[in-house]
């Protein structure tokens, strides 16, 4: 059996996850990164992506957006702007957010904040993909 470590995932609204895990994979600003027991101490900013938690040989997937991951002495903490299990995702709301982001990105209006529209698009696509992957099984 693989060695485990303690993982806490928190958002401003809730304690999202708390438990012993074998591995966690999350999207950092440098791409996807995996963390296992005895990983070197680190603090890394997060981007929007899929959060994969390996617990008892099984992978659980969720969305995760923004924040940071902190690894130190057998404990890993993710402080995220948001995190959702597939069952918590409002797919219609995610599709509407994607549509709004597409319209903003296509707009020629100089007032549109393109960076914010790209971030909204990434969050919406992430939510849609996690939802569809989970429920297409």
Secondary structure, 3 states (H helix, E strand, C coil): CCCCEEEEEECCCCEEEEEEECEEEEEECCEEEEEECCCCCEEEEECCEEEEEEECCEEEEEEEECCEEEEECCEEEEECCEEEEHHHCCHHHHHHHHHHHHHHHHCCCCCCCHHHHHHHHHHHHHHHHHHHHHHCC
